[in-house]
Amino acid sequence: MNLSSLSDARHLGHDVLINATGLGPKDLDDVKDENMEPLKGQIMIVKSDYKKCLMRDDGKTYTYVIPRLDGRVILGGIRDPDVA
């Protein structure tokens, strides 16, 4: 199904809409965000007893570790493709 705007999804009958359009907001009629830039990122959840929150930004990459109360840890990061 192709949508030209987020509001086109109203007729689908769902309570929640998750906008996972990537660079699509540049082309959505009700968003038209010309400032969108592509970034590569990843997130994973792993079992760990690590208890510290860690964030690192070296100007090229941004990485983070966020412990959860259930014995798991969120690991993630992004890389700006325009930075060498």
Jmol script that loads the backbone (N, CA, C; Angstrom):
load data "model"
ATOM      1  N   MET A   1       0.840  -1.176   0.000  1.00  0.00           N
ATOM      2  CA  MET A   1       0.000   0.000   0.000  1.00  0.00           C
ATOM      3  C   MET A   1       0.885   1.239   0.000  1.00  0.00           C
ATOM      4  N   ASN A   2       0.616   2.158  -0.867  1.00  0.00           N
ATOM      5  CA  ASN A   2       1.342   3.430  -0.913  1.00  0.00           C
ATOM      6  C   ASN A   2       0.482   4.528  -0.307  1.00  0.00           C
ATOM      7  N   LEU A   3       1.087   5.327   0.552  1.00  0.00           N
ATOM      8  CA  LEU A   3       0.409   6.461   1.169  1.00  0.00           C
ATOM      9  C   LEU A   3       1.128   7.731   0.755  1.00  0.00           C
ATOM     10  N   SER A   4       0.378   8.780   0.493  1.00  0.00           N
ATOM     11  CA  SER A   4       1.014  10.054   0.158  1.00  0.00           C
ATOM     12  C   SER A   4       1.127  10.959   1.378  1.00  0.00           C
ATOM     13  N   SER A   5       0.480  10.573   2.491  1.00  0.00           N
ATOM     14  CA  SER A   5       0.566  11.341   3.730  1.00  0.00           C
ATOM     15  C   SER A   5       0.292  10.414   4.907  1.00  0.00           C
ATOM     16  N   LEU A   6       0.715  10.820   6.094  1.00  0.00           N
ATOM     17  CA  LEU A   6       0.427  10.023   7.285  1.00  0.00           C
ATOM     18  C   LEU A   6      -1.067   9.945   7.546  1.00  0.00           C
ATOM     19  N   SER A   7      -1.768  11.014   7.253  1.00  0.00           N
ATOM     20  CA  SER A   7      -3.216  11.037   7.493  1.00  0.00           C
ATOM     21  C   SER A   7      -3.966  10.041   6.599  1.00  0.00           C
ATOM     22  N   ASP A   8      -3.354   9.594   5.512  1.00  0.00           N
ATOM     23  CA  ASP A   8      -3.985   8.573   4.665  1.00  0.00           C
ATOM     24  C   ASP A   8      -4.155   7.245   5.401  1.00  0.00           C
ATOM     25  N   ALA A   9      -3.432   7.049   6.500  1.00  0.00           N
ATOM     26  CA  ALA A   9      -3.505   5.792   7.244  1.00  0.00           C
ATOM     27  C   ALA A   9      -4.680   5.755   8.215  1.00  0.00           C
ATOM     28  N   ARG A  10      -5.400   6.836   8.367  1.00  0.00           N
ATOM     29  CA  ARG A  10      -6.516   6.886   9.333  1.00  0.00           C
ATOM     30  C   ARG A  10      -7.579   5.833   9.061  1.00  0.00           C
ATOM     31  N   HIS A  11      -7.852   5.568   7.823  1.00  0.00           N
ATOM     32  CA  HIS A  11      -8.921   4.629   7.473  1.00  0.00           C
ATOM     33  C   HIS A  11      -8.554   3.166   7.739  1.00  0.00           C
ATOM     34  N   LEU A  12      -7.311   2.897   8.135  1.00  0.00           N
ATOM     35  CA  LEU A  12      -6.878   1.526   8.366  1.00  0.00           C
ATOM     36  C   LEU A  12      -7.398   0.958   9.677  1.00  0.00           C
ATOM     37  N   GLY A  13      -7.927   1.812  10.562  1.00  0.00           N
ATOM     38  CA  GLY A  13      -8.580   1.355  11.778  1.00  0.00           C
ATOM     39  C   GLY A  13      -7.671   0.952  12.921  1.00  0.00           C
ATOM     40  N   HIS A  14      -6.462   1.461  12.971  1.00  0.00           N
ATOM     41  CA  HIS A  14      -5.547   1.136  14.053  1.00  0.00           C
ATOM     42  C   HIS A  14      -5.506   2.265  15.072  1.00  0.00           C
ATOM     43  N   ASP A  15      -5.190   1.926  16.334  1.00  0.00           N
ATOM     44  CA  ASP A  15      -5.084   2.920  17.398  1.00  0.00           C
ATOM     45  C   ASP A  15      -3.735   3.617  17.411  1.00  0.00           C
ATOM     46  N   VAL A  16      -2.709   2.958  16.864  1.00  0.00           N
ATOM     47  CA  VAL A  16      -1.342   3.481  16.904  1.00  0.00           C
ATOM     48  C   VAL A  16      -0.758   3.477  15.497  1.00  0.00           C
ATOM     49  N   LEU A  17      -0.076   4.552  15.159  1.00  0.00           N
ATOM     50  CA  LEU A  17       0.627   4.648  13.885  1.00  0.00           C
ATOM     51  C   LEU A  17       2.105   4.854  14.178  1.00  0.00           C
ATOM     52  N   ILE A  18       2.950   3.969  13.689  1.00  0.00           N
ATOM     53  CA  ILE A  18       4.389   4.103  13.846  1.00  0.00           C
ATOM     54  C   ILE A  18       4.951   4.570  12.519  1.00  0.00           C
ATOM     55  N   ASN A  19       5.560   5.733  12.541  1.00  0.00           N
ATOM     56  CA  ASN A  19       6.139   6.299  11.334  1.00  0.00           C
ATOM     57  C   ASN A  19       7.555   5.749  11.172  1.00  0.00           C
ATOM     58  N   ALA A  20       7.698   4.720  10.343  1.00  0.00           N
ATOM     59  CA  ALA A  20       8.999   4.111  10.070  1.00  0.00           C
ATOM     60  C   ALA A  20       9.326   4.290   8.589  1.00  0.00           C
ATOM     61  N   THR A  21       9.136   5.498   8.115  1.00  0.00           N
ATOM     62  CA  THR A  21       9.268   5.772   6.684  1.00  0.00           C
ATOM     63  C   THR A  21      10.684   6.085   6.246  1.00  0.00           C
ATOM     64  N   GLY A  22      11.644   6.062   7.174  1.00  0.00           N
ATOM     65  CA  GLY A  22      13.021   6.371   6.788  1.00  0.00           C
ATOM     66  C   GLY A  22      13.122   7.787   6.248  1.00  0.00           C
ATOM     67  N   LEU A  23      13.556   7.925   5.007  1.00  0.00           N
ATOM     68  CA  LEU A  23      13.641   9.249   4.375  1.00  0.00           C
ATOM     69  C   LEU A  23      12.306   9.692   3.795  1.00  0.00           C
ATOM     70  N   GLY A  24      11.276   8.882   3.948  1.00  0.00           N
ATOM     71  CA  GLY A  24       9.958   9.182   3.402  1.00  0.00           C
ATOM     72  C   GLY A  24       9.347  10.514   3.795  1.00  0.00           C
ATOM     73  N   PRO A  25       9.618  11.057   5.000  1.00  0.00           N
ATOM     74  CA  PRO A  25       9.010  12.336   5.362  1.00  0.00           C
ATOM     75  C   PRO A  25       9.306  13.466   4.378  1.00  0.00           C
ATOM     76  N   LYS A  26      10.358  13.335   3.597  1.00  0.00           N
ATOM     77  CA  LYS A  26      10.616  14.343   2.560  1.00  0.00           C
ATOM     78  C   LYS A  26       9.486  14.379   1.547  1.00  0.00           C
ATOM     79  N   ASP A  27       8.840  13.225   1.340  1.00  0.00           N
ATOM     80  CA  ASP A  27       7.824  13.103   0.294  1.00  0.00           C
ATOM     81  C   ASP A  27       6.397  13.030   0.806  1.00  0.00           C
ATOM     82  N   LEU A  28       6.189  12.926   2.116  1.00  0.00           N
ATOM     83  CA  LEU A  28       4.830  12.853   2.651  1.00  0.00           C
ATOM     84  C   LEU A  28       4.187  14.241   2.617  1.00  0.00           C
ATOM     85  N   ASP A  29       2.993  14.325   2.047  1.00  0.00           N
ATOM     86  CA  ASP A  29       2.321  15.613   1.861  1.00  0.00           C
ATOM     87  C   ASP A  29       2.114  16.383   3.159  1.00  0.00           C
ATOM     88  N   ASP A  30       1.859  15.670   4.270  1.00  0.00           N
ATOM     89  CA  ASP A  30       1.588  16.373   5.520  1.00  0.00           C
ATOM     90  C   ASP A  30       2.823  16.520   6.407  1.00  0.00           C
ATOM     91  N   VAL A  31       4.008  16.191   5.877  1.00  0.00           N
ATOM     92  CA  VAL A  31       5.243  16.362   6.630  1.00  0.00           C
ATOM     93  C   VAL A  31       6.222  17.246   5.853  1.00  0.00           C
ATOM     94  N   LYS A  32       6.597  16.821   4.660  1.00  0.00           N
ATOM     95  CA  LYS A  32       7.518  17.564   3.781  1.00  0.00           C
ATOM     96  C   LYS A  32       8.752  18.074   4.528  1.00  0.00           C
ATOM     97  N   ASP A  33       9.448  17.171   5.213  1.00  0.00           N
ATOM     98  CA  ASP A  33      10.625  17.555   5.982  1.00  0.00           C
ATOM     99  C   ASP A  33      11.858  17.490   5.088  1.00  0.00           C
ATOM    100  N   GLU A  34      12.269  18.618   4.564  1.00  0.00           N
ATOM    101  CA  GLU A  34      13.419  18.694   3.672  1.00  0.00           C
ATOM    102  C   GLU A  34      14.748  18.573   4.415  1.00  0.00           C
ATOM    103  N   ASN A  35      14.715  18.609   5.745  1.00  0.00           N
ATOM    104  CA  ASN A  35      15.938  18.529   6.533  1.00  0.00           C
ATOM    105  C   ASN A  35      16.320  17.098   6.917  1.00  0.00           C
ATOM    106  N   MET A  36      15.540  16.116   6.465  1.00  0.00           N
ATOM    107  CA  MET A  36      15.842  14.717   6.773  1.00  0.00           C
ATOM    108  C   MET A  36      17.191  14.342   6.181  1.00  0.00           C
ATOM    109  N   GLU A  37      18.011  13.636   6.974  1.00  0.00           N
ATOM    110  CA  GLU A  37      19.298  13.144   6.512  1.00  0.00           C
ATOM    111  C   GLU A  37      19.417  11.669   6.875  1.00  0.00           C
ATOM    112  N   PRO A  38      19.995  10.880   6.005  1.00  0.00           N
ATOM    113  CA  PRO A  38      20.137   9.455   6.317  1.00  0.00           C
ATOM    114  C   PRO A  38      21.248   9.229   7.335  1.00  0.00           C
ATOM    115  N   LEU A  39      20.965   8.407   8.328  1.00  0.00           N
ATOM    116  CA  LEU A  39      21.960   7.972   9.303  1.00  0.00           C
ATOM    117  C   LEU A  39      21.846   6.460   9.423  1.00  0.00           C
ATOM    118  N   LYS A  40      22.955   5.829   9.667  1.00  0.00           N
ATOM    119  CA  LYS A  40      22.936   4.393   9.866  1.00  0.00           C
ATOM    120  C   LYS A  40      22.983   4.137  11.362  1.00  0.00           C
ATOM    121  N   GLY A  41      22.069   3.330  11.839  1.00  0.00           N
ATOM    122  CA  GLY A  41      22.020   3.059  13.266  1.00  0.00           C
ATOM    123  C   GLY A  41      21.630   1.625  13.549  1.00  0.00           C
ATOM    124  N   GLN A  42      21.843   1.227  14.768  1.00  0.00           N
ATOM    125  CA  GLN A  42      21.478  -0.115  15.179  1.00  0.00           C
ATOM    126  C   GLN A  42      21.191  -0.130  16.669  1.00  0.00           C
ATOM    127  N   ILE A  43      20.354  -1.059  17.068  1.00  0.00           N
ATOM    128  CA  ILE A  43      20.025  -1.251  18.486  1.00  0.00           C
ATOM    129  C   ILE A  43      19.896  -2.750  18.719  1.00  0.00           C
ATOM    130  N   MET A  44      20.393  -3.218  19.848  1.00  0.00           N
ATOM    131  CA  MET A  44      20.158  -4.601  20.242  1.00  0.00           C
ATOM    132  C   MET A  44      19.995  -4.651  21.753  1.00  0.00           C
ATOM    133  N   ILE A  45      19.302  -5.668  22.205  1.00  0.00           N
ATOM    134  CA  ILE A  45      19.109  -5.885  23.636  1.00  0.00           C
ATOM    135  C   ILE A  45      19.781  -7.203  23.981  1.00  0.00           C
ATOM    136  N   VAL A  46      20.640  -7.179  25.003  1.00  0.00           N
ATOM    137  CA  VAL A  46      21.381  -8.374  25.405  1.00  0.00           C
ATOM    138  C   VAL A  46      21.227  -8.613  26.904  1.00  0.00           C
ATOM    139  N   LYS A  47      21.356  -9.854  27.315  1.00  0.00           N
ATOM    140  CA  LYS A  47      21.365 -10.173  28.738  1.00  0.00           C
ATOM    141  C   LYS A  47      22.694  -9.736  29.323  1.00  0.00           C
ATOM    142  N   SER A  48      22.646  -9.025  30.442  1.00  0.00           N
ATOM    143  CA  SER A  48      23.866  -8.551  31.085  1.00  0.00           C
ATOM    144  C   SER A  48      23.542  -8.039  32.475  1.00  0.00           C
ATOM    145  N   ASP A  49      24.528  -8.113  33.357  1.00  0.00           N
ATOM    146  CA  ASP A  49      24.353  -7.529  34.681  1.00  0.00           C
ATOM    147  C   ASP A  49      25.041  -6.168  34.774  1.00  0.00           C
ATOM    148  N   TYR A  50      25.415  -5.596  33.628  1.00  0.00           N
ATOM    149  CA  TYR A  50      26.040  -4.278  33.571  1.00  0.00           C
ATOM    150  C   TYR A  50      25.057  -3.241  34.097  1.00  0.00           C
ATOM    151  N   LYS A  51      25.486  -2.373  35.005  1.00  0.00           N
ATOM    152  CA  LYS A  51      24.563  -1.446  35.676  1.00  0.00           C
ATOM    153  C   LYS A  51      24.793   0.022  35.361  1.00  0.00           C
ATOM    154  N   LYS A  52      25.800   0.353  34.557  1.00  0.00           N
ATOM    155  CA  LYS A  52      26.110   1.756  34.294  1.00  0.00           C
ATOM    156  C   LYS A  52      25.538   2.205  32.949  1.00  0.00           C
ATOM    157  N   CYS A  53      25.120   3.446  32.900  1.00  0.00           N
ATOM    158  CA  CYS A  53      24.685   4.060  31.648  1.00  0.00           C
ATOM    159  C   CYS A  53      25.930   4.679  30.996  1.00  0.00           C
ATOM    160  N   LEU A  54      26.147   4.400  29.731  1.00  0.00           N
ATOM    161  CA  LEU A  54      27.330   4.880  29.035  1.00  0.00           C
ATOM    162  C   LEU A  54      26.923   5.519  27.717  1.00  0.00           C
ATOM    163  N   MET A  55      27.458   6.697  27.456  1.00  0.00           N
ATOM    164  CA  MET A  55      27.229   7.365  26.177  1.00  0.00           C
ATOM    165  C   MET A  55      28.571   7.877  25.671  1.00  0.00           C
ATOM    166  N   ARG A  56      28.821   7.695  24.388  1.00  0.00           N
ATOM    167  CA  ARG A  56      30.091   8.097  23.793  1.00  0.00           C
ATOM    168  C   ARG A  56      29.824   8.780  22.461  1.00  0.00           C
ATOM    169  N   ASP A  57      30.414   9.946  22.281  1.00  0.00           N
ATOM    170  CA  ASP A  57      30.284  10.704  21.038  1.00  0.00           C
ATOM    171  C   ASP A  57      31.669  11.208  20.654  1.00  0.00           C
ATOM    172  N   ASP A  58      32.240  10.643  19.602  1.00  0.00           N
ATOM    173  CA  ASP A  58      33.576  11.068  19.192  1.00  0.00           C
ATOM    174  C   ASP A  58      33.543  11.963  17.956  1.00  0.00           C
ATOM    175  N   GLY A  59      32.375  12.462  17.607  1.00  0.00           N
ATOM    176  CA  GLY A  59      32.241  13.320  16.439  1.00  0.00           C
ATOM    177  C   GLY A  59      31.948  12.554  15.160  1.00  0.00           C
ATOM    178  N   LYS A  60      32.256  11.268  15.134  1.00  0.00           N
ATOM    179  CA  LYS A  60      31.976  10.424  13.971  1.00  0.00           C
ATOM    180  C   LYS A  60      30.875   9.419  14.271  1.00  0.00           C
ATOM    181  N   THR A  61      30.917   8.896  15.483  1.00  0.00           N
ATOM    182  CA  THR A  61      29.931   7.901  15.897  1.00  0.00           C
ATOM    183  C   THR A  61      29.371   8.256  17.263  1.00  0.00           C
ATOM    184  N   TYR A  62      28.181   7.768  17.533  1.00  0.00           N
ATOM    185  CA  TYR A  62      27.533   7.957  18.820  1.00  0.00           C
ATOM    186  C   TYR A  62      27.084   6.580  19.276  1.00  0.00           C
ATOM    187  N   THR A  63      27.563   6.143  20.424  1.00  0.00           N
ATOM    188  CA  THR A  63      27.186   4.836  20.945  1.00  0.00           C
ATOM    189  C   THR A  63      26.661   4.981  22.371  1.00  0.00           C
ATOM    190  N   TYR A  64      25.825   4.034  22.766  1.00  0.00           N
ATOM    191  CA  TYR A  64      25.265   4.101  24.108  1.00  0.00           C
ATOM    192  C   TYR A  64      24.955   2.707  24.649  1.00  0.00           C
ATOM    193  N   VAL A  65      24.958   2.628  25.983  1.00  0.00           N
ATOM    194  CA  VAL A  65      24.583   1.435  26.722  1.00  0.00           C
ATOM    195  C   VAL A  65      23.604   1.891  27.795  1.00  0.00           C
ATOM    196  N   ILE A  66      22.428   1.286  27.829  1.00  0.00           N
ATOM    197  CA  ILE A  66      21.407   1.660  28.811  1.00  0.00           C
ATOM    198  C   ILE A  66      20.929   0.397  29.518  1.00  0.00           C
ATOM    199  N   PRO A  67      21.259   0.239  30.806  1.00  0.00           N
ATOM    200  CA  PRO A  67      20.793  -0.939  31.533  1.00  0.00           C
ATOM    201  C   PRO A  67      19.295  -0.857  31.816  1.00  0.00           C
ATOM    202  N   ARG A  68      18.664  -2.029  31.810  1.00  0.00           N
ATOM    203  CA  ARG A  68      17.242  -2.118  32.141  1.00  0.00           C
ATOM    204  C   ARG A  68      17.078  -2.871  33.448  1.00  0.00           C
ATOM    205  N   LEU A  69      15.928  -2.765  34.055  1.00  0.00           N
ATOM    206  CA  LEU A  69      15.688  -3.401  35.351  1.00  0.00           C
ATOM    207  C   LEU A  69      15.466  -4.908  35.241  1.00  0.00           C
ATOM    208  N   ASP A  70      15.296  -5.426  34.032  1.00  0.00           N
ATOM    209  CA  ASP A  70      14.978  -6.848  33.855  1.00  0.00           C
ATOM    210  C   ASP A  70      16.205  -7.717  33.572  1.00  0.00           C
ATOM    211  N   GLY A  71      17.426  -7.196  33.813  1.00  0.00           N
ATOM    212  CA  GLY A  71      18.631  -7.983  33.575  1.00  0.00           C
ATOM    213  C   GLY A  71      19.121  -7.942  32.140  1.00  0.00           C
ATOM    214  N   ARG A  72      18.602  -7.023  31.371  1.00  0.00           N
ATOM    215  CA  ARG A  72      19.051  -6.843  29.991  1.00  0.00           C
ATOM    216  C   ARG A  72      19.600  -5.435  29.812  1.00  0.00           C
ATOM    217  N   VAL A  73      20.343  -5.217  28.732  1.00  0.00           N
ATOM    218  CA  VAL A  73      20.969  -3.934  28.442  1.00  0.00           C
ATOM    219  C   VAL A  73      20.680  -3.567  26.987  1.00  0.00           C
ATOM    220  N   ILE A  74      20.344  -2.304  26.752  1.00  0.00           N
ATOM    221  CA  ILE A  74      20.159  -1.804  25.397  1.00  0.00           C
ATOM    222  C   ILE A  74      21.507  -1.290  24.901  1.00  0.00           C
ATOM    223  N   LEU A  75      21.965  -1.807  23.761  1.00  0.00           N
ATOM    224  CA  LEU A  75      23.193  -1.358  23.123  1.00  0.00           C
ATOM    225  C   LEU A  75      22.807  -0.710  21.801  1.00  0.00           C
ATOM    226  N   GLY A  76      23.349   0.460  21.510  1.00  0.00           N
ATOM    227  CA  GLY A  76      22.990   1.093  20.255  1.00  0.00           C
ATOM    228  C   GLY A  76      23.994   2.128  19.823  1.00  0.00           C
ATOM    229  N   GLY A  77      23.785   2.607  18.616  1.00  0.00           N
ATOM    230  CA  GLY A  77      24.661   3.638  18.109  1.00  0.00           C
ATOM    231  C   GLY A  77      24.266   4.059  16.700  1.00  0.00           C
ATOM    232  N   ILE A  78      24.857   5.175  16.274  1.00  0.00           N
ATOM    233  CA  ILE A  78      24.657   5.669  14.916  1.00  0.00           C
ATOM    234  C   ILE A  78      25.989   6.130  14.352  1.00  0.00           C
ATOM    235  N   ARG A  79      26.055   6.198  13.069  1.00  0.00           N
ATOM    236  CA  ARG A  79      27.243   6.690  12.363  1.00  0.00           C
ATOM    237  C   ARG A  79      26.774   7.690  11.334  1.00  0.00           C
ATOM    238  N   ASP A  80      27.353   8.893  11.348  1.00  0.00           N
ATOM    239  CA  ASP A  80      27.016   9.921  10.370  1.00  0.00           C
ATOM    240  C   ASP A  80      27.764   9.602   9.080  1.00  0.00           C
ATOM    241  N   PRO A  81      27.063   9.284   8.002  1.00  0.00           N
ATOM    242  CA  PRO A  81      27.731   8.899   6.758  1.00  0.00           C
ATOM    243  C   PRO A  81      28.518  10.036   6.093  1.00  0.00           C
ATOM    244  N   ASP A  82      28.279  11.260   6.483  1.00  0.00           N
ATOM    245  CA  ASP A  82      28.974  12.393   5.865  1.00  0.00           C
ATOM    246  C   ASP A  82      30.270  12.755   6.572  1.00  0.00           C
ATOM    247  N   VAL A  83      30.552  12.093   7.699  1.00  0.00           N
ATOM    248  CA  VAL A  83      31.774  12.380   8.457  1.00  0.00           C
ATOM    249  C   VAL A  83      32.796  11.291   8.129  1.00  0.00           C
ATOM    250  N   ALA A  84      33.957  11.698   7.687  1.00  0.00           N
ATOM    251  CA  ALA A  84      34.992  10.701   7.311  1.00  0.00           C
ATOM    252  C   ALA A  84      35.690  10.147   8.517  1.00  0.00           C
TER     253      ALA A  84
END
end "model"
wireframe off; spacefill off
backbone 0.3
color backbone group
